[in-house]
Structure formats: C-alpha cells, structure tokens
Amino acid sequence: MLPGRHQDPIVAIASAPGRGAVGIVRASGRDLSPLIQAVCGRPLAPRVATLLPFLGEDGQPLDRGLALHFPAPHSYTGEDVLELQAHGGPVLLQLLLARCLQAQPALRLAEAGEFTERAFLNDKLDLAQAEAVADLIDASTEAAARSAARSLSGDFSRQIERLAERTVHLRMLVEATLDFPEEEIDFLEKAGARGQLDALLATVDEALARTRQGALLREGLRVVLAGQPNVGKSSLLNALAGAELAIVTPIPGTTRDRVSETLQIEGVPLHITDTAGLRSEAEAADEVERIGIQRSWQAIGGADVVIFLHDLGRVGEADYEAADTLIRAQLPEGVPRLQVYNKADVKGGGGRVLPEGALRLSARTGEGLDALRRALLAQAGWQAAPEGLFIARTRHVQALQRARAHLLQAQAQAALRDAALDLLAEELRLAHRALGEITGQFSTEDLLGVIFSRFCIGK
C-alpha cells in the first residue's frame, strides 16, 4: 500500500495550458467508480474509448467527448485511471475539473509529477524511466527526444541493472567466503574475482562515458561570448543563430545587458549568452553599462565554456593589447575558454599569426564558423552520438562516478596479498548502492520530492 498522501485519489488537467482542439482531465485512485458513474452516467468498458456526454451536477451535459477507463493494475499509475477527453477550452476544462472534485469528494488536485510518481511507486516505471518522461516532454532537439524515448523504454535502466547484477555476484562470492572462513578457499584466485572486478570497472567506464554524453544531450552547454567592446560578440551570436537576435552597430557598448539564445549543433543544445563588452568600470560610459559589465562577469563565472573574442583589426595596438591582457588575467580559473579572433575579413586580418590553438573567423562572412562549432563540441567532450544513446542527468553521472570510486577501492583491496575481505565487501556494497540510486532501488523521500516536483501538473 502506498504511504500517506499517495492513498488519496487525485485529478488534474493533463493537457497544456491555453486553447486547443482537445483537452484532457485525468484522475487516478484505488476506486473511481463513483466518479465514473457521476460524470459519465454509466460504467465504462475497460480500455475502450466511449463517446458520451460529460454530466454536470444537475445532470445536464457540460460537454461531449471521449472517456477511457483503465482499471488497476493495467494503467499508467497502477491504480484505476479515468481520462476525459473534452474540447480544449480553458474554461470548459476548469468546469470539468471542478465537476470531478464535486462528484467524488475524496478526490484532490494532483501535485506536480504525482501521476508519474505513483507509476514509480507502483513499480510501473523505475526512477530513470520516470525522469525520462519529463525529459521527453522537455526535449529541445530531435536527438534529445529520441534518446529520452530510449531511456523511457528502459535501455538505460537495463544497462544499470546488468552492472548491478555483476556487482551483486561479486558481493555474493566475497560474503560467502566471509561466512565460511574454515573452507580456506583462496577466493581471489579460484573465483577469478580480480578479473571479474577489472571487467566490471571497464564496463562502468563505458557506461559513464555514454552517460556523460546523455547528460550533455539533455542539459546542453552554457557558452558565454566575452571580450572587449565592439569585437563582434553580437555579430557572432547572430551568425551562430542564423537570425538577427542582438543589435549590432559600430558604436562600442551597444550591448548593455545579456542576450541569450539556445541553438543546437549535432543535436546538442547550446545556451549561448552575449554579454556587454568588458572594460574597467571606470571606463564605463554610464551606470547602465557598469551594471552590464558586472552581469557579464556573473555570466562568465557560470559558463561551461567562454569564447574569448578578439578583434583582428586591432591586434597589435598597444591600448587594445593592454586591455586584452588585463581581461584575460581576470577570467575565472578552471572555466574552459576558446581564444577566437574575429574580423578575418578586414584588411590584413587573414594573414596574422595567431597563438597556438586559437581560431580565426569572420562573423560577417561566416568564415571559420564550422571550425568554431566543432571546437565547442570538442570542448564539451561530445562525440558523434551513436544511435543507441540514451538521455541522462547529472545525478546519474554522479552516481556512476561514486560507483566507480568504490570499485577502484575494491580493486585496490583485491590487489593486496592479504586482502581484507570485509573492506572489499563493503566497497562492493557501496558501489551496488550507488548504482541502485539511479533506478530508484535505493532512494530517499527527499530525492523523490525534488525529482517529481519538476514535472508538469497532470503528469
């Protein structure tokens, strides 16, 4: 039986806000027969779409639409589920929602993600699959949507389960030896534990690499365009986006605040932010530009990659180089950066010798943009996505990293001549637990609350 609030029947509007051709009101609970009788006027055949009037409290039709009843346990949540598919007017859907709440008083409004949370708690989905539901809805690229669908179908979960099974097998061998020390079996040699542990670690490394790719596909890369005023940051944003998003003029300081746009390269979302030109606050033309410069530094501090843009037309000028050196020194340590020299189309710009690793381009003509796109993907560690890539989250990456760390500790123990089997068993247990956190085999109520609170209402 589900704990606490999960015993209540729930109801919500399950379609997107606003007007539409069709709107859905969804209810879930242990027994929805009173609701079905009151709103539909008669019992419904299981899993059959039935066209009928939806009745108000006075018995008069509120609307006419399709009703579907999914009896437990063969439903999305594992409970009785009723879906009312009406015309998609916001007022009508609110009337239908109010009618459901009135018809079965035990019903309450569903919280964000509560339908999917119940599917997880009733073993219809594991936690990674439940998260994939939200990822599929939120996918911003075709590649992300396809990968989320693979995770929802269980591809990611099955890979994690295979790793967990192999870890359990090793635990069983170690703990059996602990239970029967009188057998004097050289566990590490005769059971081939070292080889099994090495192979398990290699498989975890492969899974971790694919999971990092999946997390990048889901969350994207935060890229900030930085540099002195009038080096072409706004022009570069427009060129990458293929649209006039930012105002471009020859006047330094035109961009006063951050301008952001999300675009994609090979299916990877890039969240690109154009910032105000960097110079000392004393040089700022006014208070607005000074605040813009402060916000630029804030954006740089939170970036995954900084494109530090230079002006080939001014390279070599003493005042320009001095300001460039100062800005470069102030960039936060640890934030990856690409040195990009813009305005290759200006006289002499195409022939200048650049520092090693720097890129030359022209935001005006498009020269060098493809090289910049490739460099951004390489900086993120992206490789061409295989067809079988699944969506993943940062917490999945972190859980796999913890599992790997415990397996490395276990490997170190196993390499000792007089290995402490109790310590080896404990490291394997902790690795197994970290893997279980991904699918929800081991999870806390706080973790579930955070995950499902980010879903939309009605899902």
C-alpha positions as CSV (number, residue, x, y, z in Angstrom):
1,M,0.0,0.0,0.0
2,L,1.3,3.5,-0.9
3,P,2.1,5.7,2.1
4,G,0.4,8.9,3.3
5,R,-0.8,11.2,0.6
6,H,-0.4,8.6,-2.1
7,Q,-3.6,6.8,-0.9
8,D,-5.7,9.8,-2.0
9,P,-7.4,9.7,-5.4
10,I,-6.1,12.6,-7.5
11,V,-7.3,14.6,-10.5
12,A,-5.7,17.3,-12.8
13,I,-5.9,18.8,-16.2
14,A,-3.3,16.8,-18.1
15,S,-3.1,18.9,-21.3
16,A,-1.1,22.0,-21.9
17,P,-2.4,25.4,-20.8
18,G,-4.3,27.5,-23.2
19,R,-6.8,26.8,-26.0
20,G,-6.6,23.6,-28.1
21,A,-8.7,21.2,-30.1
22,V,-8.7,18.7,-27.3
23,G,-8.1,19.0,-23.5
24,I,-7.7,16.1,-21.1
25,V,-8.7,15.8,-17.4
26,R,-7.1,12.8,-15.8
27,A,-7.9,11.1,-12.5
28,S,-6.2,8.2,-10.6
29,G,-7.1,6.3,-7.5
30,R,-7.9,3.0,-5.9
31,D,-11.6,3.2,-6.9
32,L,-13.0,5.7,-9.3
33,S,-16.4,4.1,-9.8
34,P,-18.3,6.9,-8.1
35,L,-16.6,9.4,-10.3
36,I,-17.3,7.4,-13.5
37,Q,-21.0,7.0,-12.6
38,A,-21.5,10.7,-11.8
39,V,-19.7,12.2,-14.7
40,C,-20.3,9.6,-17.4
41,G,-23.7,8.4,-16.2
42,R,-22.8,4.7,-16.6
43,P,-19.9,2.2,-16.2
44,L,-17.3,2.2,-18.9
45,A,-15.8,-0.8,-20.7
46,P,-12.1,-1.2,-19.8
47,R,-9.6,0.4,-22.2
48,V,-12.3,1.3,-24.7
49,A,-12.8,4.9,-25.9
50,T,-16.5,5.8,-25.3
51,L,-18.2,8.8,-26.8
52,L,-20.7,10.3,-24.4
53,P,-21.8,13.5,-22.6
54,F,-19.9,14.6,-19.5
55,L,-22.7,15.4,-17.0
56,G,-22.8,18.3,-14.6
57,E,-24.2,18.2,-11.1
58,D,-27.7,19.0,-12.4
59,G,-27.5,16.1,-14.9
60,Q,-27.1,18.5,-17.9
61,P,-24.1,17.9,-20.3
62,L,-21.1,20.1,-19.8
63,D,-19.6,18.8,-23.0
64,R,-19.5,15.7,-25.2
65,G,-16.2,13.8,-25.6
66,L,-14.3,10.5,-25.1
67,A,-14.0,8.7,-21.8
68,L,-11.4,6.0,-21.2
69,H,-11.2,3.8,-18.1
70,F,-8.1,1.9,-17.3
71,P,-8.8,-0.4,-14.3
72,A,-5.9,-1.2,-11.9
73,P,-3.3,-2.6,-12.2
74,H,-3.2,-2.2,-16.0
75,S,-2.8,1.6,-16.2
76,Y,-0.1,4.2,-16.2
77,T,-0.1,4.7,-12.4
78,G,-1.1,1.1,-11.5
79,E,-4.3,2.4,-10.0
80,D,-7.7,3.0,-11.6
81,V,-7.3,5.8,-14.2
82,L,-10.0,7.8,-15.9
83,E,-9.3,10.1,-18.8
84,L,-11.9,12.6,-20.1
85,Q,-11.0,14.0,-23.5
86,A,-13.1,17.1,-24.0
87,H,-12.9,20.2,-26.2
88,G,-9.8,22.2,-25.3
89,G,-11.3,25.4,-23.9
90,P,-9.6,26.5,-20.6
91,V,-12.9,27.5,-19.0
92,L,-14.6,24.2,-20.0
93,L,-11.7,22.2,-18.6
94,Q,-11.9,24.0,-15.3
95,L,-15.6,23.3,-15.2
96,L,-14.9,19.6,-15.8
97,L,-12.2,19.6,-13.2
98,A,-14.5,21.2,-10.6
99,R,-17.2,18.7,-11.5
100,C,-14.8,15.8,-10.8
101,L,-13.8,17.2,-7.5
102,Q,-17.5,17.6,-6.6
103,A,-18.6,14.2,-7.8
104,Q,-16.1,12.2,-5.7
105,P,-15.3,14.3,-2.6
106,A,-12.2,12.2,-1.7
107,L,-10.5,13.5,-4.9
108,R,-7.9,16.2,-4.5
109,L,-5.9,18.1,-7.0
110,A,-2.7,16.3,-8.1
111,E,0.7,17.8,-7.3
112,A,3.4,18.3,-10.0
113,G,4.5,14.9,-11.3
114,E,2.3,12.9,-9.0
115,F,0.8,10.6,-11.6
116,T,4.3,9.6,-12.7
117,E,5.4,9.4,-9.1
118,R,2.7,6.9,-8.5
119,A,3.7,4.9,-11.5
120,F,7.2,4.7,-9.9
121,L,5.9,3.7,-6.5
122,N,3.6,1.1,-8.0
123,D,6.6,-0.4,-10.0
124,K,5.3,0.6,-13.4
125,L,8.4,2.6,-14.1
126,D,11.8,2.7,-12.4
127,L,13.2,6.1,-11.4
128,A,15.4,6.6,-14.5
129,Q,12.3,5.8,-16.7
130,A,10.2,8.2,-14.7
131,E,12.7,11.0,-15.2
132,A,12.8,10.2,-18.9
133,V,9.1,11.0,-19.1
134,A,9.9,14.6,-18.1
135,D,13.0,14.7,-20.4
136,L,10.9,13.6,-23.4
137,I,8.4,16.4,-22.7
138,D,11.2,18.9,-22.3
139,A,13.4,17.7,-25.1
140,S,14.7,20.7,-27.1
141,T,16.3,18.8,-30.0
142,E,15.3,15.7,-32.1
143,A,18.3,13.8,-30.8
144,A,17.3,14.6,-27.2
145,A,13.7,13.4,-27.9
146,R,14.9,10.1,-29.4
147,S,17.3,9.5,-26.6
148,A,14.7,10.2,-24.0
149,A,12.4,7.7,-25.7
150,R,15.1,5.1,-25.5
151,S,15.5,5.8,-21.7
152,L,11.8,5.6,-21.2
153,S,11.7,2.2,-22.9
154,G,14.2,1.0,-20.4
155,D,17.5,0.9,-22.3
156,F,19.4,2.9,-19.7
157,S,17.8,1.1,-16.8
158,R,18.7,-2.3,-18.3
159,Q,22.4,-1.3,-18.6
160,I,22.4,-0.2,-15.0
161,E,20.7,-3.4,-13.9
162,R,23.3,-5.5,-15.6
163,L,26.1,-3.6,-13.8
164,A,24.2,-4.1,-10.5
165,E,23.8,-7.8,-11.1
166,R,27.5,-8.3,-11.8
167,T,28.3,-6.3,-8.6
168,V,25.9,-8.5,-6.6
169,H,27.6,-11.6,-8.0
170,L,30.9,-10.3,-6.7
171,R,29.4,-9.4,-3.4
172,M,28.0,-12.9,-3.1
173,L,31.4,-14.5,-3.6
174,V,33.1,-12.2,-1.1
175,E,30.5,-12.5,1.6
176,A,30.2,-16.3,1.1
177,T,34.0,-16.5,1.9
178,L,33.5,-14.3,4.9
179,D,30.7,-16.6,6.2
180,F,32.8,-19.8,5.8
181,P,36.4,-18.9,6.6
182,E,37.1,-22.5,7.6
183,E,37.0,-23.6,3.9
184,E,40.3,-21.8,3.4
185,I,39.4,-21.1,-0.2
186,D,41.6,-18.6,-2.0
187,F,38.6,-16.6,-3.1
188,L,40.6,-14.0,-5.2
189,E,42.3,-16.7,-7.2
190,K,39.9,-19.5,-7.6
191,A,36.7,-17.4,-8.1
192,G,38.5,-15.2,-10.6
193,A,37.4,-12.1,-8.6
194,R,40.2,-9.9,-9.8
195,G,39.4,-10.5,-13.4
196,Q,35.7,-10.0,-12.8
197,L,36.3,-6.8,-10.9
198,D,38.6,-5.4,-13.7
199,A,36.0,-6.3,-16.3
200,L,33.2,-4.6,-14.2
201,L,35.3,-1.5,-13.9
202,A,35.9,-1.3,-17.6
203,T,32.1,-1.7,-18.2
204,V,31.4,1.1,-15.7
205,D,33.8,3.4,-17.5
206,E,32.0,2.7,-20.8
207,A,28.6,3.4,-19.2
208,L,30.0,6.6,-17.6
209,A,31.2,7.9,-20.9
210,R,27.8,7.3,-22.5
211,T,26.0,8.8,-19.6
212,R,28.1,11.9,-19.8
213,Q,27.1,12.2,-23.4
214,G,23.4,11.7,-22.5
215,A,23.6,14.3,-19.8
216,L,25.2,16.8,-22.3
217,L,22.4,16.0,-24.7
218,R,19.8,16.7,-22.1
219,E,21.2,19.7,-20.3
220,G,23.3,21.3,-23.1
221,L,26.3,23.5,-22.9
222,R,26.4,27.0,-21.4
223,V,28.5,29.2,-23.7
224,V,29.4,32.8,-22.9
225,L,30.7,35.3,-25.5
226,A,33.2,37.6,-23.8
227,G,35.7,40.3,-24.9
228,Q,36.2,44.0,-25.2
229,P,33.5,46.3,-26.6
230,N,33.0,46.2,-30.4
231,V,35.0,43.0,-31.1
232,G,31.9,41.4,-32.7
233,K,30.3,39.3,-30.0
234,S,26.7,40.2,-31.0
235,S,27.6,39.6,-34.7
236,L,28.9,36.2,-33.7
237,L,25.7,35.4,-31.8
238,N,23.6,36.4,-34.8
239,A,25.8,34.3,-37.1
240,L,25.6,31.2,-35.0
241,A,21.8,31.6,-34.6
242,G,21.2,32.5,-38.2
243,A,19.0,35.3,-37.1
244,E,19.3,39.0,-36.0
245,L,18.9,38.5,-32.3
246,A,21.2,41.2,-31.0
247,I,21.5,44.8,-32.1
248,V,24.8,45.3,-34.0
249,T,26.3,48.8,-34.5
250,P,29.8,50.2,-34.9
251,I,29.3,52.0,-31.6
252,P,31.2,50.4,-28.7
253,G,29.0,49.4,-25.8
254,T,25.9,48.8,-27.9
255,T,25.1,45.6,-25.9
256,R,24.2,46.7,-22.3
257,D,22.7,43.5,-20.9
258,R,23.0,39.8,-21.5
259,V,21.2,38.4,-24.6
260,S,20.7,34.6,-24.6
261,E,19.7,32.1,-27.3
262,T,19.5,28.3,-27.4
263,L,20.6,26.6,-30.6
264,Q,21.8,23.2,-31.5
265,I,24.9,21.6,-33.0
266,E,24.6,18.0,-34.0
267,G,21.6,17.7,-31.7
268,V,23.5,19.2,-28.7
269,P,21.7,22.2,-27.2
270,L,24.0,25.2,-26.8
271,H,22.8,28.0,-24.5
272,I,24.8,31.0,-25.8
273,T,24.9,34.3,-23.9
274,D,26.1,37.5,-25.5
275,T,27.5,39.9,-22.8
276,A,28.3,43.5,-22.5
277,G,31.9,44.4,-23.6
278,L,34.4,44.0,-20.8
279,R,36.4,47.0,-19.6
280,S,37.1,48.6,-16.3
281,E,34.1,50.1,-14.5
282,A,35.9,53.5,-14.5
283,E,35.8,53.4,-18.3
284,A,32.1,52.6,-18.5
285,A,30.1,55.4,-20.2
286,D,27.3,55.4,-17.6
287,E,25.7,53.4,-14.8
288,V,23.8,51.2,-17.2
289,E,27.0,50.0,-18.9
290,R,28.7,49.5,-15.5
291,I,25.8,47.2,-14.4
292,G,26.1,45.4,-17.7
293,I,29.8,44.7,-17.2
294,Q,29.0,43.3,-13.7
295,R,26.4,41.0,-15.2
296,S,28.9,39.9,-17.9
297,W,31.3,38.7,-15.2
298,Q,28.5,36.9,-13.4
299,A,27.6,35.0,-16.6
300,I,31.3,34.2,-17.2
301,G,31.5,32.7,-13.8
302,G,28.7,30.2,-14.5
303,A,29.8,29.2,-18.0
304,D,30.8,25.8,-19.2
305,V,32.9,27.4,-22.0
306,V,33.9,31.0,-22.6
307,I,34.5,32.2,-26.1
308,F,37.0,35.0,-25.6
309,L,36.7,37.1,-28.7
310,H,39.5,39.3,-30.1
311,D,39.4,41.9,-32.9
312,L,41.9,41.1,-35.7
313,G,41.6,44.7,-36.9
314,R,43.1,46.0,-33.6
315,V,45.5,43.2,-32.7
316,G,48.9,44.8,-32.1
317,E,47.6,48.2,-30.9
318,A,49.2,49.0,-27.5
319,D,46.0,50.1,-25.7
320,Y,44.0,47.2,-27.1
321,E,46.6,44.6,-26.1
322,A,46.9,46.0,-22.6
323,A,43.1,45.8,-22.1
324,D,43.1,42.3,-23.6
325,T,45.8,41.1,-21.2
326,L,44.0,42.6,-18.2
327,I,40.7,40.9,-19.1
328,R,42.4,37.6,-19.8
329,A,44.0,37.7,-16.3
330,Q,40.6,38.3,-14.7
331,L,38.9,35.3,-16.3
332,P,38.0,32.7,-13.6
333,E,40.4,29.8,-13.2
334,G,39.0,26.5,-14.3
335,V,36.5,27.8,-16.8
336,P,37.4,26.3,-20.2
337,R,37.9,29.0,-22.9
338,L,38.4,29.3,-26.6
339,Q,40.5,32.1,-28.0
340,V,38.7,33.3,-31.1
341,Y,39.9,36.1,-33.4
342,N,37.1,37.8,-35.3
343,K,37.0,40.0,-38.3
344,A,39.2,37.8,-40.6
345,D,37.6,39.7,-43.5
346,V,39.3,43.0,-42.5
347,K,42.4,44.1,-44.4
348,G,45.3,42.1,-43.1
349,G,43.2,40.1,-40.7
350,G,43.5,36.8,-42.6
351,G,47.3,36.9,-42.6
352,R,48.1,37.5,-38.9
353,V,49.8,34.7,-37.0
354,L,47.7,33.5,-34.1
355,P,48.6,31.9,-30.8
356,E,48.5,28.1,-30.9
357,G,45.0,26.7,-30.6
358,A,43.3,30.0,-31.4
359,L,40.6,30.1,-34.1
360,R,40.2,32.7,-36.9
361,L,36.8,33.6,-38.2
362,S,34.6,36.3,-39.7
363,A,31.1,36.7,-38.1
364,R,30.2,38.8,-41.1
365,T,31.1,36.3,-43.9
366,G,30.7,33.1,-41.9
367,E,34.3,32.0,-42.5
368,G,35.5,29.8,-39.7
369,L,32.1,29.2,-38.1
370,D,32.1,25.5,-38.7
371,A,35.5,25.2,-37.1
372,L,34.1,27.0,-34.0
373,R,31.1,24.7,-33.8
374,R,33.4,21.7,-33.9
375,A,35.7,23.2,-31.3
376,L,32.7,23.8,-29.0
377,L,31.6,20.2,-29.2
378,A,35.2,19.0,-28.6
379,Q,35.5,21.3,-25.6
380,A,32.4,19.7,-24.1
381,G,33.7,16.2,-24.7
382,W,31.0,15.4,-27.2
383,Q,31.5,12.6,-29.7
384,A,29.2,11.9,-32.7
385,A,26.1,10.4,-31.0
386,P,25.6,6.7,-31.6
387,E,22.0,5.7,-32.5
388,G,21.7,3.9,-29.1
389,L,22.5,6.9,-26.9
390,F,20.1,7.4,-24.0
391,I,19.2,10.6,-22.2
392,A,20.8,11.0,-18.7
393,R,21.0,13.5,-15.9
394,T,23.8,15.0,-13.8
395,R,22.7,12.9,-10.9
396,H,23.2,9.7,-13.0
397,V,26.7,10.8,-13.9
398,Q,27.5,11.5,-10.2
399,A,26.0,8.1,-9.1
400,L,28.2,6.3,-11.6
401,Q,31.2,8.2,-10.5
402,R,30.6,7.2,-6.9
403,A,30.1,3.5,-8.0
404,R,33.4,3.7,-10.0
405,A,35.3,5.2,-7.0
406,H,34.1,2.4,-4.7
407,L,35.0,-0.2,-7.3
408,L,38.5,1.3,-7.6
409,Q,38.8,1.0,-3.8
410,A,37.7,-2.6,-4.1
411,Q,40.2,-3.2,-6.8
412,A,43.0,-1.8,-4.6
413,Q,41.9,-4.1,-1.7
414,A,41.9,-7.1,-4.1
415,A,45.4,-6.4,-5.2
416,L,46.8,-6.8,-1.7
417,R,48.5,-10.0,-0.8
418,D,46.5,-10.2,2.5
419,A,43.3,-8.6,1.2
420,A,40.8,-7.5,3.9
421,L,37.7,-9.2,2.5
422,D,35.4,-7.3,4.9
423,L,36.6,-4.0,3.4
424,L,36.3,-5.4,-0.1
425,A,32.7,-6.5,0.6
426,E,31.9,-3.0,2.0
427,E,33.2,-1.2,-1.1
428,L,31.2,-3.5,-3.3
429,R,28.1,-2.9,-1.2
430,L,28.6,0.9,-1.6
431,A,29.1,0.5,-5.3
432,H,25.9,-1.5,-5.6
433,R,24.0,1.1,-3.6
434,A,25.2,3.9,-5.9
435,L,24.0,2.1,-8.9
436,G,20.7,1.4,-7.2
437,E,20.2,5.2,-6.7
438,I,19.9,5.6,-10.5
439,T,16.9,3.4,-10.9
440,G,15.4,4.2,-7.5
441,Q,16.2,0.9,-5.8
442,F,17.8,2.9,-3.1
443,S,16.4,6.4,-2.8
444,T,15.3,8.9,-0.1
445,E,12.0,10.6,0.2
446,D,13.8,14.0,-0.3
447,L,15.3,12.8,-3.6
448,L,11.9,11.8,-4.9
449,G,10.4,15.1,-3.8
450,V,13.0,17.1,-5.8
451,I,12.7,14.9,-8.9
452,F,8.9,14.9,-9.2
453,S,8.4,18.5,-8.2
454,R,10.0,19.5,-11.5
455,F,7.3,17.7,-13.6
456,C,4.3,19.5,-15.0
457,I,0.9,19.2,-13.3
458,G,-1.1,16.3,-14.8
459,K,1.9,14.2,-15.5
